[in-house]
Amino acid sequence: MRNIIILIIIGLTILSCSKNDDETSTDLTGKWNWIVSSGGIAGTTETPQTNGENRKLEISTDSIKSYLNGILNFKTKYTIETRESIIFNETREMIIQENGFRQIFDFSGNKLILTGDCNDCFTSEYIKE
């Protein structure tokens, strides 16, 4: 009986230490590679293959840096706030940039989904490096 208990403890220890790559990320911080954007008044869809652009986000605990083809093109401070969404008509957690631009963020697996909280805004998906 004692050996069974020891085996169960060892098994549980091993299982609790394993990493599941399919788990959903919930951490904004890190480096994110752009994979697709869609929206706008024309309802367009863009990818790195369709427009030849390589976009990356580098998100720290208080700032966002945006790179286009390896060149820094935007840097802003931000906060996370819960506000009433213009497009979803419900309370959502949002990135509020220092210029006031609001983005709703969601996670799907290892993807970050950013949706501008305005009419005719874009939704963009990024994958974590």
N, CA, C and O of each residue as an XYZ file, in Angstrom:
516
protein
N       0.824     -1.194      0.000
C       0.000      0.000      0.000
C       0.867      1.256      0.000
O       0.559      2.234     -0.681
N       1.948      1.217      0.767
C       2.844      2.364      0.848
C       3.467      2.648     -0.514
O       3.612      3.810     -0.895
N       3.836      1.600     -1.253
C       4.431      1.780     -2.581
C       3.445      2.415     -3.547
O       3.845      3.223     -4.385
N       2.173      2.072     -3.452
C       1.155      2.660     -4.327
C       1.017      4.152     -4.038
O       0.918      4.961     -4.960
N       1.011      4.512     -2.762
C       0.902      5.929     -2.391
C       2.114      6.702     -2.907
O       1.965      7.817     -3.405
N       3.305      6.129     -2.795
C       4.521      6.790     -3.292
C       4.443      6.959     -4.805
O       4.808      8.014     -5.324
N       3.974      5.938     -5.520
C       3.842      6.035     -6.973
C       2.824      7.109     -7.371
O       3.040      7.844     -8.334
N       1.731      7.197     -6.640
C       0.720      8.220     -6.925
C       1.314      9.613     -6.711
O       1.092     10.508     -7.526
N       2.056      9.802     -5.637
C       2.678     11.104     -5.352
C       3.684     11.458     -6.440
O       3.720     12.600     -6.897
N       4.499     10.499     -6.859
C       5.476     10.748     -7.930
C       4.755     11.086     -9.227
O       5.149     12.015     -9.932
N       3.702     10.339     -9.546
C       2.931     10.607    -10.763
C       2.309     11.989    -10.766
O       2.372     12.703    -11.767
N       1.707     12.369     -9.643
C       1.110     13.699     -9.545
C       2.161     14.801     -9.645
O       1.910     15.851    -10.238
N       3.329     14.565     -9.071
C       4.414     15.538     -9.154
C       4.863     15.726    -10.596
O       5.071     16.856    -11.039
N       5.013     14.633    -11.329
C       5.429     14.714    -12.726
C       4.367     15.422    -13.556
O       4.700     16.272    -14.383
N       3.116     15.093    -13.356
C       2.032     15.732    -14.113
C       1.942     17.226    -13.832
O       1.671     18.013    -14.739
N       2.163     17.618    -12.595
C       2.056     19.036    -12.262
C       3.224     19.840    -12.820
O       3.124     21.063    -12.919
N       4.314     19.200    -13.182
C       5.471     19.886    -13.736
C       5.454     19.934    -15.258
O       6.235     20.678    -15.851
N       4.597     19.171    -15.897
C       4.586     19.147    -17.355
C       3.948     20.413    -17.895
O       3.084     21.013    -17.256
N       4.394     20.816    -19.101
C       3.877     22.008    -19.733
C       3.016     21.599    -20.915
O       3.412     20.759    -21.724
N       1.852     22.190    -21.008
C       0.951     21.922    -22.113
C       1.016     23.110    -23.071
O       0.567     24.204    -22.729
N       1.577     22.903    -24.283
C       1.738     23.979    -25.249
C       0.414     24.463    -25.810
O       0.362     25.537    -26.411
N      -0.657     23.702    -25.632
C      -1.958     24.100    -26.141
C      -2.724     24.990    -25.172
O      -3.834     25.425    -25.477
N      -2.146     25.264    -24.014
C      -2.829     26.090    -23.033
C      -2.994     27.507    -23.564
O      -2.166     27.990    -24.337
N      -4.034     28.148    -23.157
C      -4.284     29.521    -23.560
C      -3.402     30.456    -22.760
O      -3.332     30.372    -21.534
N      -2.733     31.345    -23.466
C      -1.934     32.364    -22.810
C      -2.873     33.460    -22.319
O      -3.867     33.768    -22.976
N      -2.565     34.040    -21.184
C      -3.344     35.174    -20.701
C      -2.410     36.315    -20.293
O      -2.805     37.211    -19.546
N      -1.187     36.277    -20.782
C      -0.192     37.281    -20.447
C       0.078     38.145    -21.674
O       0.580     37.651    -22.684
N      -0.246     39.404    -21.594
C      -0.017     40.334    -22.698
C       1.458     40.587    -22.955
O       1.861     40.823    -24.094
N       2.262     40.539    -21.905
C       3.660     40.905    -22.057
C       4.400     39.901    -22.920
O       4.145     38.697    -22.877
N       5.325     40.435    -23.703
C       6.140     39.595    -24.569
C       6.202     40.153    -25.970
O       5.780     41.279    -26.233
N       6.744     39.334    -26.875
C       6.868     39.708    -28.279
C       5.844     38.919    -29.083
O       5.709     37.704    -28.934
N       5.124     39.644    -29.942
C       4.024     39.072    -30.703
C       4.222     39.327    -32.191
O       4.501     40.456    -32.594
N       4.081     38.293    -33.005
C       4.192     38.398    -34.457
C       2.805     38.437    -35.077
O       1.944     37.615    -34.762
N       2.603     39.398    -35.958
C       1.321     39.606    -36.623
C       1.041     38.500    -37.630
O       1.927     38.095    -38.383
N      -0.222     38.005    -37.639
C      -0.594     36.979    -38.621
C      -1.763     37.393    -39.508
O      -1.837     36.939    -40.650
N      -2.685     38.239    -39.029
C      -3.811     38.659    -39.877
C      -4.518     39.853    -39.245
O      -4.574     39.986    -38.023
N      -5.059     40.721    -40.106
C      -5.922     41.821    -39.678
C      -7.107     41.873    -40.618
O      -6.982     41.614    -41.815
N      -8.265     42.212    -40.058
C      -9.452     42.361    -40.903
C     -10.339     43.441    -40.317
O     -10.330     43.698    -39.113
N     -11.118     44.076    -41.209
C     -12.055     45.088    -40.760
C     -12.002     46.325    -41.619
O     -11.704     46.267    -42.812
N     -12.298     47.444    -40.993
C     -12.369     48.705    -41.710
C     -13.681     48.828    -42.459
O     -14.466     47.881    -42.514
N     -13.914     49.984    -43.029
C     -15.163     50.238    -43.729
C     -15.325     49.327    -44.944
O     -16.447     48.989    -45.321
N     -14.200     48.926    -45.561
C     -14.261     48.062    -46.746
C     -14.261     46.580    -46.392
O     -14.452     45.733    -47.264
N     -14.048     46.264    -45.121
C     -14.025     44.863    -44.708
C     -12.852     44.086    -45.283
O     -13.002     42.925    -45.664
N     -11.701     44.710    -45.347
C     -10.534     44.076    -45.947
C      -9.856     43.109    -44.980
O     -10.043     43.187    -43.765
N      -9.071     42.203    -45.541
C      -8.243     41.286    -44.770
C      -6.814     41.396    -45.279
O      -6.565     41.352    -46.484
N      -5.881     41.539    -44.348
C      -4.468     41.650    -44.688
C      -3.684     40.599    -43.925
O      -4.015     40.271    -42.785
N      -2.646     40.072    -44.556
C      -1.707     39.143    -43.931
C      -0.305     39.543    -44.376
O      -0.163     40.340    -45.303
N       0.722     39.014    -43.744
C       2.079     39.297    -44.224
C       2.275     38.873    -45.691
O       3.041     39.501    -46.421
N       1.596     37.831    -46.108
C       1.722     37.366    -47.481
C       1.029     38.293    -48.477
O       1.503     38.450    -49.603
N      -0.091     38.910    -48.079
C      -0.836     39.742    -49.026
C      -0.280     41.156    -49.144
O      -0.440     41.790    -50.188
N       0.365     41.664    -48.102
C       0.875     43.035    -48.200
C       2.390     43.147    -48.001
O       2.936     44.249    -48.058
N       3.070     42.033    -47.770
C       4.526     42.048    -47.656
C       5.061     42.731    -46.408
O       6.244     43.068    -46.343
N       4.204     42.939    -45.419
C       4.641     43.605    -44.193
C       4.894     42.604    -43.073
O       4.166     41.625    -42.910
N       5.924     42.871    -42.324
C       6.247     42.093    -41.137
C       6.009     43.006    -39.938
O       6.793     43.922    -39.689
N       4.937     42.762    -39.199
C       4.586     43.585    -38.044
C       4.824     42.798    -36.768
O       4.545     41.601    -36.699
N       5.341     43.484    -35.764
C       5.560     42.864    -34.454
C       5.150     43.842    -33.364
O       5.273     45.058    -33.514
N       4.663     43.287    -32.274
C       4.389     44.073    -31.077
C       5.307     43.584    -29.975
O       5.547     42.385    -29.834
N       5.813     44.516    -29.205
C       6.576     44.191    -28.008
C       5.853     44.878    -26.854
O       5.858     46.104    -26.741
N       5.232     44.065    -26.000
C       4.398     44.603    -24.934
C       5.065     44.357    -23.585
O       5.360     43.219    -23.219
N       5.298     45.444    -22.854
C       5.808     45.337    -21.481
C       4.631     45.586    -20.543
O       3.486     45.658    -20.989
N       4.902     45.713    -19.277
C       3.821     45.919    -18.314
C       3.168     47.292    -18.426
O       2.072     47.496    -17.906
N       3.835     48.248    -19.107
C       3.244     49.586    -19.204
C       3.405     50.255    -20.567
O       2.973     51.394    -20.738
N       4.019     49.573    -21.547
C       4.168     50.202    -22.859
C       4.054     49.173    -23.985
O       4.260     47.974    -23.798
N       3.717     49.699    -25.155
C       3.614     48.883    -26.356
C       4.514     49.507    -27.411
O       4.444     50.709    -27.670
N       5.355     48.686    -28.013
C       6.170     49.113    -29.142
C       5.699     48.326    -30.355
O       5.522     47.110    -30.297
N       5.499     49.046    -31.455
C       5.069     48.422    -32.700
C       6.189     48.572    -33.726
O       6.726     49.662    -33.923
N       6.529     47.463    -34.373
C       7.583     47.455    -35.378
C       6.989     47.092    -36.730
O       6.146     46.201    -36.825
N       7.428     47.782    -37.768
C       7.032     47.475    -39.135
C       8.308     47.175    -39.913
O       9.177     48.033    -40.064
N       8.403     45.945    -40.401
C       9.588     45.478    -41.119
C      10.872     45.749    -40.337
O      11.885     46.163    -40.901
N      10.808     45.507    -39.024
C      11.969     45.621    -38.151
C      12.271     47.024    -37.649
O      13.213     47.204    -36.877
N      11.505     48.015    -38.061
C      11.748     49.399    -37.654
C      10.642     49.846    -36.697
O       9.455     49.690    -36.982
N      11.054     50.403    -35.558
C      10.093     50.917    -34.585
C       9.283     52.036    -35.230
O       9.850     53.036    -35.671
N       7.956     51.874    -35.288
C       7.130     52.921    -35.878
C       6.106     53.501    -34.911
O       5.403     54.456    -35.245
N       6.019     52.920    -33.697
C       5.039     53.421    -32.741
C       5.405     52.927    -31.359
O       5.753     51.761    -31.172
N       5.323     53.829    -30.389
C       5.543     53.460    -28.991
C       4.568     54.262    -28.153
O       4.425     55.471    -28.336
N       3.891     53.578    -27.224
C       2.923     54.268    -26.373
C       2.847     53.607    -25.002
O       3.109     52.414    -24.850
N       2.494     54.388    -24.039
C       2.175     53.866    -22.710
C       0.727     53.398    -22.741
O      -0.065     53.866    -23.560
N       0.382     52.474    -21.850
C      -0.998     51.993    -21.793
C      -1.352     51.564    -20.383
O      -0.487     51.346    -19.535
N      -2.661     51.450    -20.160
C      -3.190     50.862    -18.937
C      -4.231     49.825    -19.336
O      -4.740     49.846    -20.457
N      -4.542     48.932    -18.429
C      -5.628     47.965    -18.618
C      -6.795     48.456    -17.767
O      -6.654     48.658    -16.561
N      -7.946     48.647    -18.407
C      -9.128     49.132    -17.692
C     -10.351     48.352    -18.151
O     -10.402     47.865    -19.280
N     -11.317     48.239    -17.280
C     -12.599     47.634    -17.630
C     -13.565     48.766    -17.953
O     -13.842     49.630    -17.121
N     -14.076     48.737    -19.203
C     -14.978     49.800    -19.664
C     -16.093     49.207    -20.507
O     -16.020     48.063    -20.955
N     -17.115     50.003    -20.709
C     -18.214     49.621    -21.588
C     -17.712     49.682    -23.029
O     -17.205     50.715    -23.467
N     -17.851     48.586    -23.759
C     -17.403     48.508    -25.144
C     -18.401     49.187    -26.078
O     -19.610     49.000    -25.949
N     -17.891     49.966    -27.005
C     -18.723     50.620    -28.014
C     -19.294     49.586    -28.979
O     -20.454     49.681    -29.377
N     -18.485     48.604    -29.352
C     -18.930     47.650    -30.379
C     -19.640     46.419    -29.820
O     -20.443     45.803    -30.521
N     -19.360     46.056    -28.589
C     -19.994     44.872    -28.013
C     -21.124     45.208    -27.039
O     -21.869     44.314    -26.638
N     -21.265     46.479    -26.653
C     -22.305     46.918    -25.720
C     -22.304     46.136    -24.411
O     -23.359     45.826    -23.858
N     -21.127     45.829    -23.934
C     -20.969     45.181    -22.634
C     -19.613     45.567    -22.076
O     -18.752     46.069    -22.799
N     -19.431     45.332    -20.801
C     -18.179     45.669    -20.149
C     -17.096     44.693    -20.585
O     -17.302     43.479    -20.567
N     -15.942     45.226    -20.976
C     -14.810     44.418    -21.410
C     -13.520     44.990    -20.838
O     -13.419     46.189    -20.576
N     -12.551     44.126    -20.650
C     -11.220     44.554    -20.268
C     -10.522     45.061    -21.528
O     -10.548     44.397    -22.564
N      -9.896     46.241    -21.438
C      -9.317     46.889    -22.613
C      -7.935     47.440    -22.335
O      -7.574     47.770    -21.205
N      -7.173     47.524    -23.422
C      -5.930     48.287    -23.422
C      -6.330     49.722    -23.752
O      -6.971     49.977    -24.772
N      -5.951     50.650    -22.888
C      -6.215     52.062    -23.140
C      -4.863     52.736    -23.361
O      -4.076     52.894    -22.428
N      -4.607     53.130    -24.603
C      -3.347     53.787    -24.919
C      -3.363     55.225    -24.422
O      -4.428     55.798    -24.191
N      -2.175     55.808    -24.258
C      -2.100     57.166    -23.714
C      -2.784     58.193    -24.610
O      -3.131     59.276    -24.138
N      -2.988     57.882    -25.900
C      -3.709     58.801    -26.788
C      -5.224     58.571    -26.734
O      -5.977     59.245    -27.437
N      -5.674     57.620    -25.900
C      -7.092     57.352    -25.724
C      -7.630     56.206    -26.562
O      -8.759     55.767    -26.340
N      -6.846     55.704    -27.528
C      -7.310     54.591    -28.362
C      -7.522     53.356    -27.497
O      -6.690     53.023    -26.653
N      -8.649     52.680    -27.717
C      -9.054     51.529    -26.901
C      -9.026     50.258    -27.748
O      -9.510     50.238    -28.880
N      -8.452     49.204    -27.182
C      -8.453     47.903    -27.840
C      -8.897     46.833    -26.859
O      -8.383     46.728    -25.745
N      -9.862     46.044    -27.298
C     -10.290     44.882    -26.525
C      -9.297     43.770    -26.832
O      -8.906     43.576    -27.983
N      -8.895     43.047    -25.806
C      -7.959     41.953    -26.056
C      -8.548     40.639    -25.572
O      -9.204     40.566    -24.533
N      -8.292     39.611    -26.357
C      -8.700     38.246    -26.046
C      -7.547     37.323    -26.401
O      -6.631     37.693    -27.135
N      -7.615     36.127    -25.869
C      -6.616     35.108    -26.174
C      -7.317     33.868    -26.712
O      -8.402     33.505    -26.258
N      -6.686     33.231    -27.678
C      -7.154     31.961    -28.207
C      -5.933     31.089    -28.410
O      -5.185     31.265    -29.372
N      -5.732     30.145    -27.500
C      -4.500     29.351    -27.549
C      -3.318     30.273    -27.326
O      -3.269     31.004    -26.337
N      -2.355     30.238    -28.254
C      -1.190     31.114    -28.119
C      -1.327     32.380    -28.960
O      -0.328     33.032    -29.265
N      -2.554     32.731    -29.337
C      -2.825     33.932    -30.131
C      -3.376     35.045    -29.258
O      -4.155     34.813    -28.333
N      -2.950     36.257    -29.576
C      -3.497     37.472    -28.983
C      -4.385     38.106    -30.042
O      -3.952     38.308    -31.176
N      -5.621     38.421    -29.682
C      -6.564     39.042    -30.612
C      -6.875     40.443    -30.084
O      -7.403     40.603    -28.983
N      -6.538     41.452    -30.888
C      -6.774     42.845    -30.529
C      -7.842     43.422    -31.438
O      -7.728     43.364    -32.662
N      -8.881     43.977    -30.833
C      -9.975     44.572    -31.592
C     -10.126     46.025    -31.183
O     -10.378     46.327    -30.016
N      -9.972     46.920    -32.141
C     -10.181     48.336    -31.858
C     -11.626     48.556    -31.449
O     -12.542     48.089    -32.126
N     -11.838     49.266    -30.346
C     -13.194     49.478    -29.843
C     -13.792     50.735    -30.469
O     -14.008     51.746    -29.801
N     -14.051     50.637    -31.774
C     -14.665     51.738    -32.505
C     -15.308     51.177    -33.769
O     -14.975     50.080    -34.216
N     -16.223     51.937    -34.328
C     -16.835     51.515    -35.585
C     -15.777     51.548    -36.682
O     -14.968     52.473    -36.746
N     -15.787     50.541    -37.537
C     -14.859     50.421    -38.660
C     -13.410     50.219    -38.248
O     -12.509     50.470    -39.049
N     -13.162     49.778    -37.037
C     -11.804     49.457    -36.608
C     -11.430     48.055    -37.074
O     -12.272     47.292    -37.547
N     -10.168     47.741    -36.929
C      -9.643     46.442    -37.332
C      -9.508     45.507    -36.142
O      -9.346     45.938    -35.000
N      -9.578     44.219    -36.439
C      -9.217     43.174    -35.495
C      -7.944     42.538    -36.027
O      -7.873     42.172    -37.200
N      -6.929     42.402    -35.161
C      -5.662     41.820    -35.561
C      -5.311     40.655    -34.656
O      -5.585     40.672    -33.456
N      -4.697     39.639    -35.257
C      -4.246     38.483    -34.501
C      -2.731     38.398    -34.544
O      -2.099     38.645    -35.571
N      -2.168     38.040    -33.396
C      -0.728     37.907    -33.234
C      -0.446     36.563    -32.576
O      -1.270     36.031    -31.832
N       0.727     36.031    -32.862
C       1.157     34.806    -32.213
C       2.411     35.119    -31.403
O       3.282     35.857    -31.862
N       2.500     34.563    -30.209
C       3.603     34.861    -29.303
C       4.892     34.191    -29.771
O       4.889     33.031    -30.184
N       5.994     34.938    -29.702
C       7.306     34.371    -30.062
C       7.727     33.358    -29.025
O       8.800     32.766    -29.141
